[in-house]
Amino acid sequence: MAKNIIEKYESESDIDVVTNKIEKVMHDVVKDVIKEKFRITHYGANYIHPRYLSYWICVLSDKERDRLVKDSDLMKRLRKILEEKNYPISGRNRVFIGFESQETVDRESNGNWFLHWK
């Protein structure tokens, strides 16, 4: 079975397609939960291995970020999307899903998201 998964996601474009679909569905799920402006982004090297992927839900305030981090039902729903969209099982449980705030990035990284995640 592992061979089928590898063959299915052999090209970078295939894994990119499923990765982007997951981000869009995550957006639809969190838009009803988040109480302030937000964005979702992802980065990684999942074309090397599916486990090398991070999704970030970015909000404005530390207070909102902290509330979301504690929402275990939301995290279960977000993780379920990986399954529903057939993200490769070989990396599915190792995909990182996190929350961060503009306040923290401003305070710790002078407002630079790229440096903050580096």
N, C-alpha and C positions, 0 to 999 in steps of 0.2 A: 504493500500500500504506500509506503514512503516513496517508492519510485514514481508512482502516479502523481503524488503531490509535487515532487521535484519537476517532473515533466510538464505538469500543468502550469507551473510558475517559472519555467526555465528562462524566459526573456524578461528583461527589466520592465518592459511596457505592461506585461500582464500583472506583475506585482504592483506597479504604479496604479493601474486601473482599480484594483480592489482596495488599495490603500486610500485612494481619493474618494471612492464610494463610501468607505467607512467614515471618513472625516465628514462627509455631507450628512450621513445618517446621525452621527454624533451631534452635529449642529442642530438637527431637528429635535433630538431628544433633550438637549440642554436648554434650548431656547425657552421652554416652559418652566424651567427650574431656576435659572439664573435671574437675579433681580437687577442687574445692571448691564451695561454694554459689555460685550465679550467678543472674542474671536477664537477659533480653533486652528492650530497649525500642527504640522508633523515634520519630523526629520529623521534621518537614519540611513543605514546602508542595508535595507532589507532585500536588496537585489543580491547581496552576498549571502545573507541568511535571514529568514523571516523574523528572527528574534531581535534583529537590530533595527528597531523602530520605536519612536516615542511620539505620542500624541500629547499636546499641551492645550488645555483650556485656559485662556488668558483673560483675566478680569481686571477691573480697575483697582479694587480695594483689597487690602489684606483681610478685612472682616468677611467679605464675600468669599474670598479664596478659602479661608479657614472653615466657613460654613459648608462649602462644597466638599472639602477634604473629609469632613465628618459624615457626609451623606453616603452611607454604605449601600443603600438601595440604588442611588445614582451610579455608583461605581459598578455594581452588578449589571445594571442595564447597559452601561458603556462596554463592559467586557463581553456581554452577550452579543453585541453587534459584530464583534470579530468572528464569532461562530456563525451568526446568521448570514454574513457576507462571505463565508467560506475562506477566511484568512487561513493560510497554511497552518495546519495543526502543529507542525514541527517548531513553530515559533510563537504560536498564539498566546500561550501562558506567560511568555517572557516580554511581550510588548508592554512598554511602559505607558501609563496614562496618568498624567499629572495636572495639577492646577498651579497657576502662578499669577501674581498681581503686578500691575504697573507700579503700585506703591513700593513693592519690594525691589523691583528692577531699578526704579529711580534711586532708592536708598542704597542698594548694594552695588549697582553696576552703572551708576551715572546715567540711567535711562536706556542703556544699550542692551537690548534683548540678546543680540548675537554674543556679546561678551559674557552676559549673564549665564548662558547655557554652555559656554565653552569650558 
